[in-house]
Amino acid sequence: MAATQTVLDRAGVRRVPAWKASAMLARWWRSDWSVAGLLYAIDHHPDRPGESRGDAIRGARDPLAVIGHRLAAWTGREYELPTSVRAVDPDERRRRAARLAEQFNEPAQQPRCTVSTTVGRQQARELFASAQRARRAAS
């Protein structure tokens, strides 16, 4: 829900039902798209990536329909997104965390695959906390 709200805020969309926006963007989130990737896809057509599509969303009567129409062109073409806006692969995320931990002489935390959702959530919290500590130490 937070990612959907971020996309709407950055696209300049106001006063739309949150459930409707979440439902419309759910398939993109399930396909592991990032917020940056969706914003890029809304603003660029895959056949003309160098050209911006302009801002037709702010003045639209139904901004979600405009977003849906713009994203439809990207169906099955996520591989054409620029690397800078793609979602980060979980394995790459772990490698980055390990490199960052090495910089700060902290043991790298490698999340284990577990069946328990509770344990997985706790591991995610710990990984997030260590990343936050590293970010604070870097600034």
MDTraj code that builds the backbone (N, CA, C; nanometers):
import mdtraj as md
import numpy as np

residues = "MET ALA ALA THR GLN THR VAL LEU ASP ARG ALA GLY VAL ARG ARG VAL PRO ALA TRP LYS ALA SER ALA MET LEU ALA ARG TRP TRP ARG SER ASP TRP SER VAL ALA GLY LEU LEU TYR ALA ILE ASP HIS HIS PRO ASP ARG PRO GLY GLU SER ARG GLY ASP ALA ILE ARG GLY ALA ARG ASP PRO LEU ALA VAL ILE GLY HIS ARG LEU ALA ALA TRP THR GLY ARG GLU TYR GLU LEU PRO THR SER VAL ARG ALA VAL ASP PRO ASP GLU ARG ARG ARG ARG ALA ALA ARG LEU ALA GLU GLN PHE ASN GLU PRO ALA GLN GLN PRO ARG CYS THR VAL SER THR THR VAL GLY ARG GLN GLN ALA ARG GLU LEU PHE ALA SER ALA GLN ARG ALA ARG ARG ALA ALA SER".split()
xyz = np.array([
    [0.0820, -0.1194, 0.0000],
    [0.0000, 0.0000, 0.0000],
    [0.0865, 0.1261, 0.0000],
    [0.1980, 0.1225, 0.0741],
    [0.2864, 0.2386, 0.0803],
    [0.3497, 0.2662, -0.0555],
    [0.3884, 0.1608, -0.1264],
    [0.4486, 0.1782, -0.2583],
    [0.3465, 0.2383, -0.3548],
    [0.2235, 0.1922, -0.3480],
    [0.1182, 0.2460, -0.4345],
    [0.0978, 0.3941, -0.4057],
    [0.0940, 0.4293, -0.2785],
    [0.0747, 0.5696, -0.2410],
    [0.1925, 0.6554, -0.2871],
    [0.3124, 0.6002, -0.2802],
    [0.4307, 0.6723, -0.3276],
    [0.4210, 0.6995, -0.4767],
    [0.3802, 0.5994, -0.5537],
    [0.3641, 0.6183, -0.6989],
    [0.2603, 0.7265, -0.7264],
    [0.1475, 0.7210, -0.6581],
    [0.0419, 0.8203, -0.6799],
    [0.0895, 0.9601, -0.6431],
    [0.1583, 0.9726, -0.5290],
    [0.2070, 1.1040, -0.4865],
    [0.3063, 1.1615, -0.5871],
    [0.4002, 1.0794, -0.6305],
    [0.5030, 1.1278, -0.7230],
    [0.4479, 1.1538, -0.8625],
    [0.3405, 1.0854, -0.8976],
    [0.2782, 1.1087, -1.0278],
    [0.1818, 1.2271, -1.0225],
    [0.1570, 1.2783, -0.9036],
    [0.0680, 1.3932, -0.8893],
    [-0.0787, 1.3579, -0.8880],
    [-0.1115, 1.2351, -0.8504],
    [-0.2506, 1.1904, -0.8482],
    [-0.3081, 1.2150, -0.7086],
    [-0.4204, 1.2820, -0.7052],
    [-0.4866, 1.3132, -0.5779],
    [-0.6300, 1.2619, -0.5807],
    [-0.6808, 1.2337, -0.4661],
    [-0.8215, 1.1998, -0.4473],
    [-0.8700, 1.0842, -0.5341],
    [-0.8022, 0.9737, -0.5208],
    [-0.8504, 0.8508, -0.5851],
    [-0.8654, 0.7468, -0.4756],
    [-0.9603, 0.6555, -0.4922],
    [-0.9772, 0.5520, -0.3909],
    [-0.8507, 0.4661, -0.3795],
    [-0.7998, 0.4529, -0.2576],
    [-0.6759, 0.3772, -0.2346],
    [-0.6926, 0.2313, -0.2768],
    [-0.8097, 0.1733, -0.2509],
    [-0.8306, 0.0328, -0.2856],
    [-0.8243, 0.0122, -0.4363],
    [-0.8763, 0.1108, -0.5110],
    [-0.8786, 0.0989, -0.6564],
    [-0.7363, 0.1100, -0.7136],
    [-0.6585, 0.2032, -0.6595],
    [-0.5202, 0.2192, -0.7052],
    [-0.4384, 0.0953, -0.6690],
    [-0.4581, 0.0431, -0.5493],
    [-0.3852, -0.0774, -0.5070],
    [-0.4193, -0.1962, -0.5956],
    [-0.5460, -0.2097, -0.6273],
    [-0.5886, -0.3214, -0.7124],
    [-0.5301, -0.3079, -0.8534],
    [-0.5252, -0.1852, -0.9035],
    [-0.4739, -0.1647, -1.0386],
    [-0.3231, -0.1928, -1.0456],
    [-0.2488, -0.1538, -0.9441],
    [-0.1035, -0.1704, -0.9461],
    [-0.0569, -0.3042, -0.8892],
    [-0.1484, -0.3839, -0.8353],
    [-0.1110, -0.5111, -0.7718],
    [-0.0348, -0.6028, -0.8658],
    [-0.0759, -0.6129, -0.9903],
    [-0.0067, -0.7041, -1.0818],
    [0.1360, -0.6593, -1.1079],
    [0.1598, -0.5277, -1.1055],
    [0.2956, -0.4773, -1.1266],
    [0.3825, -0.5077, -1.0052],
    [0.3249, -0.4950, -0.8854],
    [0.4010, -0.5277, -0.7640],
    [0.4305, -0.6774, -0.7605],
    [0.3327, -0.7590, -0.7996],
    [0.3565, -0.9045, -0.8020],
    [0.4642, -0.9425, -0.9027],
    [0.4818, -0.8614, -1.0053],
    [0.5861, -0.8869, -1.1048],
    [0.7197, -0.8254, -1.0644],
    [0.7289, -0.7817, -0.9387],
    [0.8523, -0.7266, -0.8801],
    [0.8985, -0.5973, -0.9451],
    [0.8060, -0.5124, -0.9834],
    [0.8430, -0.3806, -1.0338],
    [0.8733, -0.2906, -0.9149],
    [0.9581, -0.1936, -0.9355],
    [0.9908, -0.0976, -0.8303],
    [0.9092, 0.0297, -0.8514],
    [0.9081, 0.1142, -0.7500],
    [0.8403, 0.2433, -0.7616],
    [0.9036, 0.3228, -0.8750],
    [1.0366, 0.3247, -0.8785],
    [1.1064, 0.3987, -0.9844],
    [1.0726, 0.3417, -1.1228],
    [1.0603, 0.2101, -1.1325],
    [1.0255, 0.1478, -1.2594],
    [0.8865, 0.1861, -1.3060],
    [0.7914, 0.1878, -1.2143],
    [0.6551, 0.2263, -1.2512],
    [0.6488, 0.3723, -1.2934],
    [0.7168, 0.4583, -1.2202],
    [0.7163, 0.5995, -1.2568],
    [0.7800, 0.6212, -1.3936],
    [0.8877, 0.5484, -1.4207],
    [0.9510, 0.5575, -1.5521],
    [0.8538, 0.5091, -1.6608],
    [0.7872, 0.3966, -1.6341],
    [0.6943, 0.3401, -1.7322],
    [0.5747, 0.4320, -1.7576],
    [0.5305, 0.5027, -1.6548],
    [0.4200, 0.5969, -1.6717],
    [0.4633, 0.7139, -1.7594],
    [0.5881, 0.7537, -1.7458],
    [0.6371, 0.8717, -1.8169],
    [0.6994, 0.8418, -1.9536],
    [0.7303, 0.7140, -1.9824],
    [0.7958, 0.6784, -2.1092],
    [0.7248, 0.5611, -2.1758],
    [0.7209, 0.5635, -2.3057],
    [0.6652, 0.4520, -2.3821],
    [0.7802, 0.3596, -2.4192],
    [0.7596, 0.2268, -2.4143],
    [0.8713, 0.1359, -2.4453],
    [0.9238, 0.1487, -2.5882],
    [0.8416, 0.1953, -2.6804],
    [0.8869, 0.2114, -2.8189],
    [0.9629, 0.3420, -2.8413],
    [0.9482, 0.4376, -2.7476],
    [1.0177, 0.5657, -2.7573],
    [1.0748, 0.6025, -2.6199],
    [1.1734, 0.5260, -2.5718],
    [1.2232, 0.5484, -2.4357],
    [1.2922, 0.6822, -2.4157],
    [1.3390, 0.7455, -2.5199],
    [1.4081, 0.8731, -2.5060],
    [1.3155, 0.9921, -2.4944],
    [1.1881, 0.9719, -2.5190],
    [1.0912, 1.0813, -2.5167],
    [0.9989, 1.0690, -2.3959],
    [0.9789, 1.1785, -2.3267],
    [0.8836, 1.1809, -2.2159],
    [0.7426, 1.1928, -2.2727],
    [0.6485, 1.1279, -2.2084],
    [0.5100, 1.1318, -2.2573],
    [0.4367, 1.2572, -2.2122],
    [0.4949, 1.3328, -2.1237],
    [0.4289, 1.4542, -2.0763],
    [0.3369, 1.4250, -1.9601],
    [0.2815, 1.5316, -1.9061],
    [0.1982, 1.5197, -1.7869],
    [0.0512, 1.5286, -1.8249],
    [-0.0092, 1.4133, -1.8516],
    [-0.1521, 1.4101, -1.8828],
    [-0.2327, 1.3650, -1.7617],
    [-0.1642, 1.3318, -1.6548],
    [-0.2316, 1.2747, -1.5384],
    [-0.2974, 1.3819, -1.4521],
    [-0.2293, 1.4915, -1.4280],
    [-0.2798, 1.5938, -1.3344],
    [-0.4155, 1.6505, -1.3752],
    [-0.4381, 1.6713, -1.5009],
    [-0.5639, 1.7293, -1.5439],
    [-0.6678, 1.6275, -1.5878],
    [-0.6383, 1.5018, -1.5722],
    [-0.7283, 1.3971, -1.6213],
    [-0.8508, 1.3816, -1.5316],
    [-0.9625, 1.3468, -1.5912],
    [-1.0836, 1.3193, -1.5137],
    [-1.0678, 1.1896, -1.4360],
    [-1.0030, 1.0904, -1.4983],
    [-0.9798, 0.9611, -1.4341],
    [-0.8297, 0.9289, -1.4432],
    [-0.7503, 0.9790, -1.3483],
    [-0.6053, 0.9601, -1.3566],
    [-0.5635, 0.8141, -1.3509],
    [-0.6391, 0.7300, -1.2825],
    [-0.6037, 0.5881, -1.2773],
    [-0.6189, 0.5227, -1.4143],
    [-0.7163, 0.5672, -1.4911],
    [-0.7325, 0.5141, -1.6274],
    [-0.6137, 0.5536, -1.7141],
    [-0.5650, 0.6769, -1.6974],
    [-0.4486, 0.7229, -1.7733],
    [-0.3265, 0.6393, -1.7358],
    [-0.3070, 0.6178, -1.6062],
    [-0.1933, 0.5372, -1.5599],
    [-0.2051, 0.3949, -1.6148],
    [-0.3241, 0.3374, -1.6053],
    [-0.3457, 0.2024, -1.6567],
    [-0.3163, 0.1925, -1.8058],
    [-0.3589, 0.2927, -1.8802],
    [-0.3346, 0.2939, -2.0244],
    [-0.1853, 0.3034, -2.0538],
    [-0.1161, 0.3897, -1.9804],
    [0.0276, 0.4062, -2.0036],
    [0.1057, 0.2808, -1.9648],
    [0.0645, 0.2144, -1.8589],
    [0.1352, 0.0938, -1.8158],
    [0.1052, -0.0253, -1.9068],
    [-0.0093, -0.0245, -1.9719],
    [-0.0473, -0.1373, -2.0582],
    [0.0569, -0.1624, -2.1672],
    [0.1196, -0.0568, -2.2160],
    [0.2211, -0.0724, -2.3198],
    [0.3431, -0.1503, -2.2697],
    [0.3628, -0.1551, -2.1389],
    [0.4793, -0.2216, -2.0801],
    [0.4523, -0.3668, -2.0424],
    [0.3326, -0.4162, -2.0651],
    [0.2993, -0.5533, -2.0293],
    [0.3937, -0.6498, -2.0998],
    [0.4635, -0.7290, -2.0205],
    [0.5579, -0.8269, -2.0729],
    [0.6877, -0.7682, -2.1245],
    [0.7115, -0.6410, -2.1007],
    [0.8311, -0.5760, -2.1546],
    [0.9188, -0.5170, -2.0447],
    [0.9066, -0.5681, -1.9223],
    [0.9841, -0.5121, -1.8116],
    [1.1343, -0.5217, -1.8340],
    [1.1765, -0.6161, -1.9161],
    [1.3190, -0.6294, -1.9460],
    [1.3709, -0.5076, -2.0229],
    [1.2815, -0.4263, -2.0781],
    [1.3225, -0.3074, -2.1518],
    [1.3412, -0.1855, -2.0624],
    [1.3058, -0.1994, -1.9348],
    [1.3278, -0.0887, -1.8422],
    [1.4774, -0.0644, -1.8259],
    [1.5189, 0.0612, -1.8108],
    [1.6606, 0.0877, -1.7826],
    [1.7003, 0.0208, -1.6506],
    [1.8218, -0.0244, -1.6445],
    [1.8705, -0.0946, -1.5261],
    [1.8563, -0.0096, -1.4009],
    [1.8725, 0.1199, -1.4137],
    [1.8687, 0.2081, -1.2973],
    [1.7325, 0.2134, -1.2290],
    [1.6248, 0.1726, -1.2959],
    [1.4915, 0.1800, -1.2355],
    [1.4295, 0.0428, -1.2088],
    [1.5040, -0.0614, -1.2372],
    [1.4520, -0.1958, -1.2096],
    [1.4595, -0.2265, -1.0617],
    [1.3751, -0.3187, -1.0184],
    [1.3810, -0.3649, -0.8802],
    [1.5098, -0.4435, -0.8607],
    [1.5634, -0.4353, -0.7396],
    [1.6882, -0.5046, -0.7094],
    [1.6586, -0.6507, -0.6770],
    [1.7341, -0.7385, -0.7404],
    [1.7231, -0.8817, -0.7169],
    [1.7568, -0.9117, -0.5701],
    [1.6804, -0.9975, -0.5023],
    [1.7090, -1.0274, -0.3610],
    [1.8506, -1.0795, -0.3378],
    [1.9039, -1.1571, -0.4299],
    [2.0412, -1.2054, -0.4137],
    [2.1402, -1.0894, -0.4197],
    [2.1162, -0.9961, -0.5102],
    [2.2029, -0.8790, -0.5190],
    [2.1907, -0.7944, -0.3931],
    [2.0700, -0.7844, -0.3391],
    [2.0490, -0.7091, -0.2162],
    [2.1313, -0.7695, -0.1022],
    [2.1347, -0.9037, -0.0939],
    [2.2151, -0.9700, 0.0100],
    [2.3641, -0.9448, -0.0107],
    [2.4080, -0.9473, -0.1370],
    [2.5503, -0.9203, -0.1649],
    [2.5867, -0.7778, -0.1262],
    [2.4998, -0.6829, -0.1550],
    [2.5256, -0.5434, -0.1176],
    [2.5309, -0.5285, 0.0340],
    [2.4391, -0.5954, 0.1043],
    [2.4380, -0.5888, 0.2510],
    [2.5665, -0.6480, 0.3080],
    [2.6127, -0.7565, 0.2482],
    [2.7363, -0.8184, 0.2950],
    [2.8550, -0.7251, 0.2727],
    [2.8618, -0.6609, 0.1561],
    [2.9715, -0.5665, 0.1291],
    [2.9663, -0.4488, 0.2250],
    [2.8465, -0.3982, 0.2512],
    [2.8302, -0.2869, 0.3433],
    [2.8704, -0.3269, 0.4839],
    [2.8322, -0.4477, 0.5247],
    [2.8684, -0.4959, 0.6588],
    [3.0201, -0.5099, 0.6711],
    [3.0851, -0.5546, 0.5662],
    [3.2310, -0.5670, 0.5688],
    [3.2965, -0.4308, 0.5861],
    [3.2409, -0.3290, 0.5251],
    [3.2966, -0.1945, 0.5371],
    [3.2938, -0.1463, 0.6817],
    [3.1934, -0.1868, 0.7550],
    [3.1787, -0.1426, 0.8927],
    [3.2175, -0.2497, 0.9933],
    [3.2863, -0.3508, 0.9450],
    [3.3354, -0.4606, 1.0293],
    [3.2258, -0.5259, 1.1117],
    [3.1085, -0.5375, 1.0520],
    [2.9990, -0.6078, 1.1170],
    [2.9822, -0.7418, 1.0477],
    [2.9419, -0.8427, 1.1202],
    [2.9179, -0.9706, 1.0534],
    [2.8008, -0.9566, 0.9563],
    [2.8174, -1.0092, 0.8378],
    [2.7100, -1.0031, 0.7383],
    [2.5967, -1.0950, 0.7805],
    [2.4775, -1.0443, 0.7736],
    [2.3621, -1.1249, 0.8103],
    [2.3046, -1.1857, 0.6841],
    [2.3052, -1.3156, 0.6775],
    [2.2475, -1.3869, 0.5646],
    [2.1146, -1.4455, 0.6090],
    [2.0046, -1.3911, 0.5623],
    [1.8756, -1.4459, 0.6018],
    [1.8628, -1.5919, 0.5579],
    [1.8130, -1.6715, 0.6481],
    [1.7921, -1.8124, 0.6163],
    [1.6496, -1.8299, 0.5661],
    [1.6322, -1.9252, 0.4781],
    [1.4974, -1.9582, 0.4321],
    [1.4295, -2.0382, 0.5419],
    [1.3154, -1.9924, 0.5860],
    [1.2431, -2.0612, 0.6914],
    [1.0977, -2.0739, 0.6521],
    [1.0321, -2.1668, 0.7138],
    [0.8909, -2.1864, 0.6890],
    [0.8098, -2.0886, 0.7728],
    [0.8587, -2.0562, 0.8914],
    [0.7864, -1.9712, 0.9838],
    [0.7862, -1.8258, 0.9372],
    [0.6696, -1.7684, 0.9236],
    [0.6570, -1.6298, 0.8848],
    [0.7091, -1.5385, 0.9955],
    [0.6870, -1.5752, 1.1196],
    [0.7315, -1.4948, 1.2323],
    [0.8833, -1.4826, 1.2329],
    [0.9512, -1.5917, 1.2120],
    [1.0974, -1.5902, 1.2100],
    [1.1465, -1.5071, 1.0918],
    [1.0836, -1.5207, 0.9768],
    [1.1216, -1.4431, 0.8595],
    [1.1043, -1.2943, 0.8819],
    [0.9963, -1.2574, 0.9489],
    [0.9738, -1.1159, 0.9781],
    [1.0807, -1.0631, 1.0725],
    [1.1152, -1.1430, 1.1742],
    [1.2180, -1.1014, 1.2685],
    [1.3523, -1.0851, 1.1968],
    [1.3849, -1.1779, 1.1066],
    [1.5092, -1.1671, 1.0306],
    [1.5079, -1.0421, 0.9434],
    [1.3939, -1.0117, 0.8844],
    [1.3829, -0.8916, 0.8012],
    [1.4017, -0.7666, 0.8860],
    [1.3433, -0.7643, 1.0049],
    [1.3613, -0.6500, 1.0956],
    [1.5080, -0.6316, 1.1322],
    [1.5756, -0.7426, 1.1634],
    [1.7168, -0.7355, 1.2002],
    [1.8017, -0.6859, 1.0837],
    [1.7724, -0.7350, 0.9641],
    [1.8463, -0.6920, 0.8459],
    [1.8232, -0.5433, 0.8196],
    [1.6998, -0.4990, 0.8343],
    [1.6674, -0.3574, 0.8157],
    [1.7391, -0.2718, 0.9196],
    [1.7369, -0.3168, 1.0453],
    [1.8031, -0.2412, 1.1520],
    [1.9526, -0.2291, 1.1257],
    [2.0154, -0.3357, 1.0787],
    [2.1591, -0.3290, 1.0512],
    [2.1871, -0.2342, 0.9341],
    [2.1009, -0.2332, 0.8344],
    [2.1179, -0.1422, 0.7219],
    [2.1006, 0.0026, 0.7674],
    [2.0059, 0.0255, 0.8556],
    [1.9843, 0.1615, 0.9093],
    [2.1063, 0.2067, 0.9884],
    [2.1628, 0.1162, 1.0724],
    [2.2815, 0.1511, 1.1486],
    [2.3968, 0.1854, 1.0540],
    [2.4119, 0.1076, 0.9495],
    [2.5194, 0.1314, 0.8533],
    [2.4984, 0.2648, 0.7828],
    [2.3739, 0.2966, 0.7479],
    [2.3454, 0.4226, 0.6806],
    [2.3743, 0.5409, 0.7724],
    [2.3358, 0.5286, 0.9009],
    [2.3644, 0.6365, 0.9957],
    [2.5135, 0.6549, 1.0153],
    [2.5847, 0.5451, 1.0203],
    [2.7300, 0.5526, 1.0392],
    [2.7984, 0.6147, 0.9179],
    [2.7419, 0.5935, 0.7988],
    [2.8023, 0.6463, 0.6770],
    [2.7795, 0.7952, 0.6630],
    [2.6713, 0.8479, 0.7225],
    [2.6420, 0.9907, 0.7046],
    [2.6993, 1.0758, 0.8131],
])
top = md.Topology()
chain = top.add_chain()
for i, resn in enumerate(residues, 1):
    res = top.add_residue(resn, chain, resSeq=i)
    for name in ("N", "CA", "C"):
        top.add_atom(name, md.element.get_by_symbol(name[0]), res)
traj = md.Trajectory(xyz[None], top)
